[in-house]
């Protein structure tokens, strides 16, 4: 899962909470579980599902998935399940929710029954926020996340429990998924039997306006499958198509393997679904605004880095997975201690693959890196909360509010770990006198397997050993000192080691302008200490910044600058004039009250940039240079 600029959008293994006090299911799930999904009412945001689950007479607990792969938290949307009915032999079976686990349903299978039948509806939300539990359907398209539409017996092993899944779509809709089709008749599709693990790991994209773009020749095949709310939004330029083909080639050059039989980028273009990226082993679920292929700002900010990040997860998360996240069960908690590898390394690799593929220019990458460095350098929460804790507590931080984020910290194991992995790359280059780089580690640690998906777990010690094999160094000390420390400043040694440095200038970069254009925001965090949306709402204020010292806080709304109704130009002009000694007074609305705050600030506009350090080699340009052969 990838974080978005200025907001978290934001990737892992499915598991569910333990149900205490109920006898685990023995190995009776030998026959496949039948799952029939009716998506014909997807435009109404209603999905119907029927299951036939083999069972023996006696007590049985059925579970609804709680911890969704890649979302790093208990986000299973059980509150959106309605109309649940369970029968056996045509007779209704009463069910009772486990009072200690809202995801567990207890039933008594009657004598003589060898299966129970379940029917349920899933009500897709209208809200666009969140991850896969957010809006997944519009009038013209739908995302099928199978975990939302099924139950499974407690105690069943997800890798060994088989599902026969079928789907009925609205007439005329096309679809794409990593699942293999067994047969299709009109709008009804039957898929080849797969394990519960594979089913949940294989979402399906369907829609009225649909396009498939082939990205490779031969095996394994790679496709970009696009569904959009309008036919016009499907248009993709030859240059962008070529860049996605380059991405396929660049991942091959980086890892030297293909740990999948085929790969599908599922790309949703809609303003009315949740926006995020979620990795899967043989596909990725990528949801962005409708005009992301057409609008240069949206393409640069929302789309360019998303598909590289999610594809990297195939190697770094799905194939090589932290052992504490590869438990092989669906009902035990998974720890996030190593998310700084799972997500942080992916953030770094996805970032450098974006310019290597031509999805960003080299300058785009440098400007994006400057934005990340500045964001982390202004993060005041680092003074009390170590980086590793943002990974351990990811399950609560993903749901935390925007207000107070600069003091609380968010899921900083994404952006800050990107800076750390850049530094690790420079250490390898230095210790091997330029003969090796982090690319060599990726090929050693993540490469070696091609073909059907499998999981090769690792520990922190395994990671350290592999890094030492590439370049002997005190890697254990390197990571523990950076992960466990509380500091004032961000780890910028990697940027400095590649011949650049973070500076602030009074003009925005083109990337920063695109971020503001795509997200409809105004970002003046590095001058007065806040960003705000198009309506003037201030989501957060950097502690100890001029705005914070003047009494401005999160949730307030900017109304006027120096007595004039605010606009982004008026605000920037007011900040710029502080260099000439002019005061800066902001009228803000705080609930039902209004107050003018005078800021003690004379620094003018300040925006982050990367600047070359003369006398040092430009290693950064080499890092992002195309490597495909």
C-alpha positions as CSV (number, residue, x, y, z in Angstrom):
1,X,0.0,0.0,0.0
2,X,1.3,3.4,-0.9
3,X,1.0,6.7,0.9
4,X,-0.3,9.7,-1.0
5,X,1.3,13.2,-1.0
6,X,0.0,15.3,1.9
7,X,-2.3,12.4,3.0
8,X,-2.0,8.8,3.7
9,X,-3.7,6.6,1.3
10,X,-2.5,4.9,1.3
11,X,-0.1,-3.7,1.9
12,X,0.4,-7.6,4.1
13,X,-1.2,-10.9,4.8
14,X,-4.8,-11.8,5.7
15,X,-5.5,-12.8,9.2
16,X,-8.5,-12.6,11.6
17,X,-8.8,-12.2,15.4
18,X,-8.9,-15.3,17.6
19,X,-12.2,-16.4,18.9
20,X,-11.7,-17.7,22.4
21,X,-13.9,-20.3,24.0
22,X,-15.0,-22.2,20.9
23,X,-13.7,-25.6,19.9
24,X,-11.5,-25.2,16.7
25,X,-12.8,-26.8,13.6
26,X,-11.0,-30.1,12.8
27,X,-9.8,-30.9,9.4
28,X,-13.3,-31.4,8.0
29,X,-13.1,-28.7,5.3
30,X,-12.0,-31.2,2.6
31,X,-14.6,-30.3,0.0
32,X,-14.5,-26.8,-1.6
33,X,-16.6,-24.0,-0.2
34,X,-18.9,-22.7,-2.9
35,X,-19.1,-19.0,-3.2
36,X,-21.6,-17.3,-5.6
37,X,-21.4,-13.5,-5.9
38,X,-24.1,-11.5,-7.7
39,X,-22.8,-8.1,-8.6
40,X,-25.7,-7.1,-10.9
41,X,-26.7,-4.4,-8.3
42,X,-23.2,-3.0,-8.0
43,X,-24.4,0.4,-9.4
44,X,-26.7,0.5,-6.3
45,X,-23.7,-0.4,-4.2
46,X,-25.2,-3.8,-3.2
47,X,-23.5,-7.1,-3.6
48,X,-25.2,-10.4,-2.9
49,X,-23.3,-13.6,-1.9
50,X,-24.3,-17.2,-1.2
51,X,-22.0,-19.8,0.3
52,X,-22.2,-23.5,0.8
53,X,-19.8,-24.6,3.5
54,X,-19.1,-28.3,4.3
55,X,-19.7,-28.9,8.0
56,X,-20.3,-31.7,10.6
57,X,-23.1,-31.7,13.1
58,X,-22.3,-29.8,16.3
59,X,-21.0,-26.4,17.2
60,X,-19.4,-24.4,14.5
61,X,-18.0,-20.8,14.4
62,X,-17.9,-19.0,11.1
63,X,-15.5,-16.0,10.8
64,X,-15.6,-12.9,8.7
65,X,-12.2,-11.6,7.6
66,X,-11.0,-8.9,10.0
67,X,-7.4,-8.1,9.1
68,X,-7.2,-7.5,5.3
69,X,-4.1,-8.2,3.4
70,X,-2.0,-5.0,3.0
71,X,-4.2,-2.8,5.1
72,X,-2.1,-3.5,8.3
73,X,-5.1,-3.2,10.6
74,X,-8.5,-4.7,11.6
75,X,-10.3,-3.1,8.7
76,X,-12.7,-5.9,7.7
77,X,-16.0,-4.1,7.1
78,X,-18.3,-6.5,8.9
79,X,-20.6,-3.5,9.8
80,X,-21.6,-3.4,6.1
81,X,-22.9,-7.0,6.1
82,X,-26.7,-7.2,6.0
83,X,-29.4,-9.8,5.4
84,X,-27.4,-12.7,6.9
85,X,-29.2,-16.0,6.9
86,X,-27.8,-19.5,7.6
87,X,-29.7,-22.7,6.7
88,X,-29.1,-26.4,6.6
89,X,-31.3,-28.9,4.8
90,X,-33.7,-26.0,4.0
91,X,-34.2,-25.1,7.6
92,X,-33.0,-21.9,9.2
93,X,-30.2,-22.1,11.8
94,X,-30.2,-19.4,14.4
95,X,-26.8,-17.7,14.8
96,X,-25.3,-15.8,17.6
97,X,-22.4,-13.3,17.5
98,X,-19.5,-14.0,19.8
99,X,-19.8,-11.2,22.3
100,X,-16.0,-11.0,22.6
101,X,-15.3,-11.1,18.8
102,X,-17.7,-9.2,16.5
103,X,-16.3,-11.2,13.6
104,X,-17.4,-14.6,14.9
105,X,-20.8,-16.2,14.3
106,X,-21.7,-19.2,16.4
107,X,-24.1,-21.8,15.1
108,X,-25.2,-25.4,15.9
109,X,-25.1,-27.6,12.8
110,X,-28.1,-30.0,13.0
111,X,-27.8,-33.8,12.9
112,X,-27.7,-35.3,9.5
113,X,-26.4,-32.1,7.8
114,X,-23.1,-32.2,5.9
115,X,-23.1,-28.5,5.0
116,X,-24.5,-25.1,5.9
117,X,-25.7,-22.5,3.4
118,X,-25.2,-18.8,4.0
119,X,-26.6,-15.8,2.2
120,X,-25.6,-12.3,2.9
121,X,-25.5,-8.8,1.3
122,X,-22.6,-6.4,1.3
123,X,-23.4,-2.7,1.3
124,X,-20.6,-0.9,-0.3
125,X,-20.1,2.5,1.3
126,X,-20.7,5.8,-0.5
127,X,-17.8,7.5,1.2
128,X,-14.6,7.7,-0.8
129,X,-12.2,7.6,2.1
130,X,-10.4,4.6,3.6
131,X,-8.9,1.6,1.8
132,X,-10.9,-1.3,0.3
133,X,-13.6,-0.8,3.0
134,X,-14.3,2.6,1.3
135,X,-16.5,3.0,-1.7
136,X,-15.8,0.3,-4.3
137,X,-18.7,0.8,-6.8
138,X,-20.2,3.4,-9.0
139,X,-22.8,3.5,-11.8
140,X,-20.2,2.2,-14.3
141,X,-17.7,0.1,-12.4
142,X,-17.0,-2.1,-9.4
143,X,-14.1,-3.6,-7.4
144,X,-14.8,-7.1,-6.0
145,X,-12.9,-7.7,-2.8
146,X,-13.7,-11.3,-2.0
147,X,-13.0,-11.0,1.7
148,X,-16.0,-8.7,2.0
149,X,-18.4,-11.4,0.7
150,X,-17.4,-14.6,2.5
151,X,-17.2,-16.5,5.8
152,X,-14.9,-19.3,6.7
153,X,-14.9,-21.9,9.5
154,X,-12.8,-21.1,12.5
155,X,-9.7,-23.3,12.6
156,X,-9.5,-23.7,8.8
157,X,-6.1,-23.2,7.3
158,X,-6.4,-20.5,4.7
159,X,-3.8,-22.1,2.4
160,X,-5.6,-25.5,2.5
161,X,-9.2,-24.3,2.4
162,X,-10.5,-24.3,-1.2
163,X,-13.2,-22.0,-2.7
164,X,-15.1,-22.5,-5.9
165,X,-16.0,-18.9,-6.7
166,X,-18.4,-17.6,-9.4
167,X,-19.6,-14.1,-10.2
168,X,-22.5,-12.6,-12.1
169,X,-21.9,-9.1,-13.5
170,X,-24.2,-6.4,-15.0
171,X,-24.9,-7.0,-18.6
172,X,-22.2,-5.7,-20.9
173,X,-19.5,-5.3,-18.2
174,X,-16.0,-6.6,-18.8
175,X,-13.6,-7.7,-16.0
176,X,-10.0,-8.5,-15.1
177,X,-8.5,-10.5,-12.2
178,X,-5.5,-12.7,-11.4
179,X,-7.9,-15.6,-11.0
180,X,-8.1,-18.1,-13.8
181,X,-11.5,-18.5,-15.5
182,X,-12.9,-22.0,-15.6
183,X,-15.9,-21.1,-17.9
184,X,-18.0,-18.1,-18.8
185,X,-21.5,-17.8,-20.1
186,X,-22.7,-14.3,-20.8
187,X,-22.4,-12.2,-17.6
188,X,-21.7,-15.3,-15.4
189,X,-18.1,-16.3,-14.8
190,X,-16.9,-19.4,-12.9
191,X,-13.3,-19.4,-11.7
192,X,-10.9,-22.3,-11.1
193,X,-10.8,-23.5,-7.5
194,X,-8.3,-21.6,-5.3
195,X,-7.3,-21.5,-1.7
196,X,-8.8,-18.9,0.6
197,X,-5.5,-17.2,0.7
198,X,-5.3,-16.9,-3.1
199,X,-9.0,-15.8,-3.4
200,X,-8.6,-12.9,-0.9
201,X,-5.4,-12.0,-2.7
202,X,-7.1,-11.8,-6.1
203,X,-9.5,-8.8,-6.3
204,X,-11.6,-8.3,-9.5
205,X,-12.1,-5.1,-11.4
206,X,-15.2,-4.8,-13.7
207,X,-16.9,-2.1,-15.5
208,X,-18.9,-0.7,-18.5
209,X,-15.9,1.3,-19.8
210,X,-13.0,-1.1,-19.9
211,X,-9.6,-1.3,-21.6
212,X,-6.8,-3.8,-21.6
213,X,-3.2,-2.7,-22.4
214,X,-0.6,-5.4,-23.0
215,X,2.7,-4.5,-21.5
216,X,4.9,-7.4,-22.4
217,X,5.5,-10.1,-25.1
218,X,5.7,-13.7,-24.2
219,X,5.5,-15.2,-20.7
220,X,4.8,-14.2,-18.1
221,X,2.3,-11.8,-19.5
222,X,1.7,-8.3,-18.0
223,X,-1.4,-6.3,-18.5
224,X,-2.8,-2.9,-17.5
225,X,-6.5,-3.4,-17.0
226,X,-8.4,-0.1,-16.8
227,X,-12.0,0.6,-15.8
228,X,-13.3,4.2,-15.7
229,X,-16.4,6.1,-15.1
230,X,-16.2,7.6,-18.6
231,X,-15.0,6.3,-21.9
232,X,-12.9,9.4,-22.4
233,X,-10.9,8.7,-19.2
234,X,-9.6,5.4,-20.7
235,X,-7.4,7.3,-23.2
236,X,-3.7,6.5,-22.6
237,X,-0.9,8.0,-24.6
238,X,1.7,6.0,-26.4
239,X,4.4,7.6,-24.2
240,X,2.7,6.5,-21.0
241,X,2.1,3.0,-22.4
242,X,5.8,2.8,-23.2
243,X,6.7,3.9,-19.7
244,X,4.6,1.1,-18.2
245,X,6.3,-1.3,-20.5
246,X,9.6,0.1,-19.2
247,X,8.4,-0.5,-15.6
248,X,8.0,-4.2,-16.4
249,X,11.5,-4.3,-17.8
250,X,13.0,-2.3,-14.9
251,X,11.5,-4.6,-12.3
252,X,13.0,-7.6,-14.1
253,X,16.4,-5.9,-14.3
254,X,16.3,-5.0,-10.6
255,X,15.2,-8.4,-9.1
256,X,16.2,-10.8,-11.8
257,X,13.1,-12.9,-11.3
258,X,9.3,-13.1,-11.8
259,X,7.6,-14.7,-8.8
260,X,4.2,-14.9,-10.5
261,X,2.6,-16.7,-13.4
262,X,1.2,-13.4,-14.8
263,X,0.6,-9.9,-13.5
264,X,-2.3,-7.5,-13.8
265,X,-2.3,-3.9,-12.8
266,X,-6.0,-3.3,-12.0
267,X,-6.5,0.5,-12.5
268,X,-9.7,2.2,-11.4
269,X,-10.3,5.7,-12.7
270,X,-13.1,7.3,-10.6
271,X,-13.8,10.3,-8.4
272,X,-16.3,8.2,-6.5
273,X,-14.3,5.3,-5.1
274,X,-11.7,5.2,-2.4
275,X,-8.2,6.2,-3.6
276,X,-5.3,4.0,-2.6
277,X,-3.1,1.2,-3.8
278,X,-3.1,-2.3,-2.5
279,X,-0.7,-5.0,-3.4
280,X,-1.4,-8.6,-4.3
281,X,0.9,-11.4,-5.5
282,X,-0.2,-11.5,-9.1
283,X,-2.0,-8.2,-9.4
284,X,-2.4,-4.8,-7.7
285,X,-5.5,-2.8,-6.9
286,X,-4.9,0.8,-7.9
287,X,-7.6,3.4,-7.5
288,X,-7.1,7.1,-8.5
289,X,-9.2,10.0,-9.7
290,X,-11.0,9.7,-13.0
291,X,-8.8,12.0,-15.1
292,X,-5.5,10.7,-13.8
293,X,-4.4,9.5,-17.3
294,X,-5.3,12.8,-18.8
295,X,-4.5,15.5,-16.2
296,X,-0.7,16.2,-16.0
297,X,-0.9,17.1,-12.3
298,X,-3.0,14.1,-11.3
299,X,-0.8,11.8,-13.4
300,X,2.4,13.1,-11.8
301,X,1.1,13.1,-8.2
302,X,-1.5,10.4,-7.9
303,X,-0.6,7.9,-10.5
304,X,3.1,7.9,-11.5
305,X,4.6,6.4,-8.4
306,X,1.6,4.2,-7.5
307,X,2.0,1.2,-9.9
308,X,5.8,1.0,-9.3
309,X,5.3,0.8,-5.6
310,X,2.5,-1.8,-5.7
311,X,4.4,-4.0,-8.2
312,X,7.6,-3.9,-6.0
313,X,5.5,-5.5,-3.3
314,X,5.2,-8.6,-5.3
315,X,8.9,-9.3,-4.4
316,X,9.1,-7.3,-1.2
317,X,5.9,-8.3,0.8
318,X,4.3,-11.1,-1.1
319,X,7.2,-13.4,-2.0
320,X,9.7,-12.2,0.7
321,X,7.6,-11.5,3.7
322,X,8.6,-10.9,7.3
323,X,8.2,-14.2,9.2
324,X,6.1,-12.4,11.8
325,X,3.6,-11.5,9.0
326,X,3.7,-14.9,7.3
327,X,2.0,-17.0,9.9
328,X,0.0,-19.2,7.5
329,X,-3.2,-18.8,9.5
330,X,-6.2,-16.5,9.3
331,X,-7.0,-16.1,12.9
332,X,-3.9,-14.9,14.6
333,X,-2.5,-11.4,14.9
334,X,0.3,-10.2,12.7
335,X,3.0,-7.9,14.0
336,X,4.2,-4.8,12.2
337,X,7.7,-4.5,13.5
338,X,9.3,-4.9,10.1
339,X,7.0,-2.6,8.1
340,X,10.0,-0.3,7.7
341,X,11.2,-3.1,5.3
342,X,7.8,-4.2,3.9
343,X,6.7,-0.6,3.2
344,X,9.8,1.5,3.6
345,X,12.0,-0.4,1.2
346,X,9.1,-0.6,-1.2
347,X,8.7,3.2,-1.0
348,X,12.4,3.6,-1.9
349,X,12.5,1.1,-4.7
350,X,9.1,2.2,-6.1
351,X,10.4,5.8,-6.0
352,X,13.6,5.1,-8.0
353,X,11.8,2.8,-10.4
354,X,9.4,5.7,-11.3
355,X,12.2,7.7,-13.1
356,X,14.0,4.6,-14.3
357,X,10.8,3.7,-16.2
358,X,10.2,7.3,-17.5
359,X,7.0,7.8,-15.4
360,X,8.8,10.7,-13.7
361,X,11.6,12.9,-15.0
362,X,14.8,12.9,-12.9
363,X,13.8,16.4,-11.7
364,X,10.4,15.1,-10.7
365,X,12.1,12.5,-8.5
366,X,14.4,15.0,-6.9
367,X,11.6,17.3,-6.2
368,X,9.5,14.5,-4.7
369,X,12.5,13.4,-2.6
370,X,12.9,17.0,-1.4
371,X,9.3,17.1,-0.3
372,X,9.7,13.9,1.6
373,X,12.9,15.1,3.3
374,X,11.3,18.4,4.3
375,X,8.1,16.7,5.6
376,X,10.2,14.4,7.8
377,X,12.5,17.2,9.0
378,X,9.5,19.2,10.2
379,X,8.0,16.1,12.0
380,X,8.0,17.1,15.7
381,X,6.7,13.7,16.8
382,X,10.1,12.2,16.2
383,X,11.3,13.8,19.4
384,X,9.3,11.4,21.5
385,X,8.2,8.5,19.2
386,X,10.9,6.4,17.6
387,X,10.4,5.3,14.0
388,X,10.0,1.6,14.8
389,X,7.0,2.4,17.0
390,X,5.2,3.9,14.0
391,X,5.5,0.4,12.4
392,X,4.6,-1.5,15.5
393,X,1.5,0.7,16.0
394,X,0.5,0.9,12.4
395,X,-2.8,-0.7,13.0
396,X,-3.9,2.3,15.1
397,X,-2.0,5.0,13.2
398,X,-3.6,4.3,9.9
399,X,-6.9,5.3,11.4
400,X,-5.6,8.4,13.3
401,X,-6.9,11.8,12.5
402,X,-5.1,14.4,10.4
403,X,-5.2,17.0,13.2
404,X,-2.2,16.6,15.6
405,X,-0.3,14.4,13.1
406,X,2.8,16.5,13.3
407,X,3.0,15.9,17.1
408,X,1.6,12.4,17.2
409,X,3.4,11.0,14.1
410,X,1.7,8.9,11.5
411,X,2.8,5.9,9.5
412,X,6.3,7.5,9.0
413,X,7.8,4.1,8.3
414,X,6.9,4.9,4.7
415,X,8.6,8.2,4.0
416,X,11.3,8.2,6.7
417,X,12.4,4.6,5.8
418,X,12.7,5.8,2.2
419,X,15.4,8.1,3.4
420,X,17.1,5.4,5.5
421,X,17.1,2.9,2.5
422,X,18.7,5.6,0.4
423,X,21.4,5.9,3.0
424,X,21.8,2.2,3.1
425,X,22.3,2.2,-0.7
426,X,25.0,4.8,-0.3
427,X,26.7,2.7,2.4
428,X,26.9,-0.3,0.1
429,X,28.3,1.9,-2.7
430,X,30.9,3.4,-0.4
431,X,31.9,0.1,1.3
432,X,32.3,-1.7,-2.1
433,X,34.0,1.3,-3.7
434,X,31.1,1.6,-6.2
435,X,31.1,-2.1,-7.3
436,X,27.8,-2.8,-5.7
437,X,24.6,-1.1,-4.8
438,X,21.2,-1.8,-3.1
439,X,20.3,-3.4,-6.5
440,X,22.7,-6.2,-5.7
441,X,20.9,-6.8,-2.4
442,X,17.5,-6.8,-4.1
443,X,18.7,-9.5,-6.6
444,X,20.2,-11.6,-3.8
445,X,17.4,-11.2,-1.2
446,X,14.3,-11.0,-3.4
447,X,15.4,-12.8,-6.6
448,X,15.9,-16.4,-7.4
449,X,12.3,-17.6,-7.8
450,X,10.1,-17.3,-10.8
451,X,6.7,-19.0,-11.4
452,X,3.8,-19.8,-9.2
453,X,3.5,-17.6,-6.1
454,X,5.1,-18.7,-2.9
455,X,6.2,-17.1,0.4
456,X,9.8,-17.1,1.6
457,X,9.7,-15.6,5.1
458,X,12.6,-13.7,6.7
459,X,13.7,-12.3,10.0
460,X,15.6,-9.2,10.9
461,X,18.7,-11.3,11.3
462,X,18.2,-12.7,7.7
463,X,18.0,-9.2,6.4
464,X,21.2,-8.2,8.2
465,X,23.0,-11.3,6.9
466,X,22.0,-10.6,3.3
467,X,23.2,-7.0,3.6
468,X,26.5,-8.2,5.0
469,X,26.9,-10.7,2.2
470,X,26.6,-7.8,-0.3
471,X,28.8,-5.4,1.7
472,X,30.3,-6.3,5.1
473,X,29.3,-3.6,7.6
474,X,27.7,-3.1,11.0
475,X,24.2,-3.4,9.6
476,X,22.6,-4.4,12.8
477,X,23.9,-1.3,14.5
478,X,23.0,0.8,11.4
479,X,19.3,-0.1,11.6
480,X,18.8,-0.3,15.4
481,X,20.4,3.1,16.0
482,X,18.1,4.7,13.4
483,X,14.9,2.8,14.2
484,X,15.1,3.1,18.0
485,X,16.3,6.7,18.3
486,X,14.3,9.8,19.1
487,X,15.8,12.8,17.4
488,X,15.2,16.4,16.4
489,X,16.2,16.1,12.7
490,X,15.3,13.8,9.9
491,X,18.0,11.3,8.6
492,X,19.3,13.2,5.6
493,X,22.7,11.6,5.5
494,X,21.7,9.6,2.4
495,X,20.8,12.7,0.4
496,X,24.0,14.3,1.4
497,X,26.0,11.2,0.5
498,X,24.7,11.2,-3.1
499,X,25.8,14.7,-3.8
500,X,22.8,16.8,-2.9
501,X,21.4,18.7,0.0
502,X,18.0,19.9,1.2
503,X,17.6,23.7,0.9
504,X,14.6,26.1,1.0
505,X,13.9,28.7,-1.6
506,X,11.2,31.3,-2.1
507,X,9.7,29.6,-5.2
508,X,7.8,26.4,-5.6
509,X,9.1,23.5,-7.7
510,X,6.9,22.2,-10.5
511,X,6.3,19.0,-8.5
512,X,5.0,21.1,-5.5
513,X,2.7,23.0,-7.9
514,X,1.4,19.7,-9.2
515,X,0.8,18.4,-5.6
516,X,-1.3,21.5,-4.8
517,X,-3.1,21.3,-8.1
518,X,-4.0,17.6,-7.8
519,X,-5.0,17.8,-4.2
520,X,-6.5,21.3,-4.2
521,X,-4.4,22.4,-1.3
522,X,-2.1,25.3,-0.4
523,X,1.1,24.2,1.4
524,X,3.0,26.8,3.5
525,X,4.2,24.5,6.1
526,X,7.9,25.4,5.8
527,X,7.3,29.1,6.3
528,X,4.4,29.7,8.7
529,X,3.7,26.1,9.6
530,X,0.5,24.7,8.0
531,X,-1.2,23.6,4.9
532,X,-4.8,24.1,4.1
533,X,-7.5,22.9,1.7
534,X,-9.4,25.0,-0.9
535,X,-12.0,26.0,1.7
536,X,-9.4,27.4,4.1
537,X,-9.6,24.5,6.6
538,X,-6.3,23.9,8.4
539,X,-6.0,20.1,9.1
540,X,-2.8,20.4,11.2
541,X,-0.2,22.9,12.4
542,X,3.5,22.1,13.0
543,X,4.3,22.5,16.7
544,X,6.5,25.5,17.5
545,X,6.0,27.0,14.1
546,X,5.0,30.7,13.7
547,X,1.4,29.7,13.3
548,X,1.4,27.5,16.4
549,X,3.2,30.1,18.5
550,X,0.5,32.6,17.5
551,X,-2.3,30.4,18.7
552,X,-3.5,28.8,15.5
553,X,-4.4,25.2,15.8
554,X,-5.7,22.2,13.8
555,X,-9.3,22.4,12.7
556,X,-9.4,26.2,12.4
557,X,-10.4,27.8,9.2
558,X,-8.6,30.7,7.5
559,X,-10.9,33.6,6.6
560,X,-8.6,36.6,5.9
561,X,-5.0,37.7,5.5
562,X,-4.1,41.2,6.6
563,X,-7.8,42.2,6.5
564,X,-8.5,40.8,3.0
565,X,-10.5,37.6,2.2
566,X,-8.0,34.8,1.8
567,X,-7.0,33.1,-1.4
568,X,-3.8,31.3,-2.2
569,X,-2.4,34.3,-3.9
570,X,-3.3,36.7,-1.0
571,X,-1.8,34.3,1.5
572,X,1.4,33.9,-0.4
573,X,1.7,37.6,-1.0
574,X,1.2,38.2,2.8
575,X,3.9,35.7,3.6
576,X,6.3,37.1,0.9
577,X,5.9,40.6,2.3
578,X,7.2,39.6,5.7
579,X,10.7,39.8,4.2
580,X,10.0,43.6,3.8
581,X,9.0,43.9,7.4
582,X,5.3,43.9,6.9
583,X,3.1,42.2,9.5
584,X,1.2,39.0,8.9
585,X,-2.2,38.8,10.5
586,X,-4.6,35.9,9.9
587,X,-8.3,36.0,10.8
588,X,-9.4,32.5,11.6
589,X,-12.7,30.8,12.5
590,X,-12.5,28.5,15.5
591,X,-15.9,26.8,15.8
592,X,-18.4,29.6,16.4
593,X,-15.6,32.2,17.3
594,X,-13.4,34.5,15.2
595,X,-10.0,35.8,16.2
596,X,-7.1,37.6,14.5
597,X,-3.6,36.1,15.1
598,X,-0.5,38.1,14.5
599,X,2.4,35.9,13.4
600,X,6.0,36.6,14.5
601,X,7.6,35.7,11.2
602,X,9.9,37.5,8.8
603,X,11.2,34.7,6.6
604,X,9.1,35.1,3.5
605,X,8.2,32.1,1.4
606,X,10.1,28.8,1.9
607,X,9.7,25.7,-0.2
608,X,12.0,22.6,-0.2
609,X,14.4,21.8,-3.0
610,X,17.4,19.6,-3.6
611,X,20.6,21.5,-4.5
612,X,23.8,20.0,-5.8
613,X,26.8,20.0,-3.6
614,X,29.7,20.9,-5.7
615,X,32.8,18.8,-5.3
616,X,30.8,15.6,-4.6
617,X,29.9,13.1,-7.3
618,X,26.2,13.0,-8.4
619,X,25.4,9.5,-7.3
620,X,21.7,10.2,-7.2
621,X,21.5,10.5,-10.9
622,X,23.2,7.1,-11.3
623,X,20.7,5.6,-8.8
624,X,17.7,6.6,-10.9
625,X,19.2,5.9,-14.3
626,X,17.4,3.3,-16.3
627,X,18.9,-0.2,-15.9
628,X,16.7,-2.3,-18.3
629,X,18.5,-4.4,-20.8
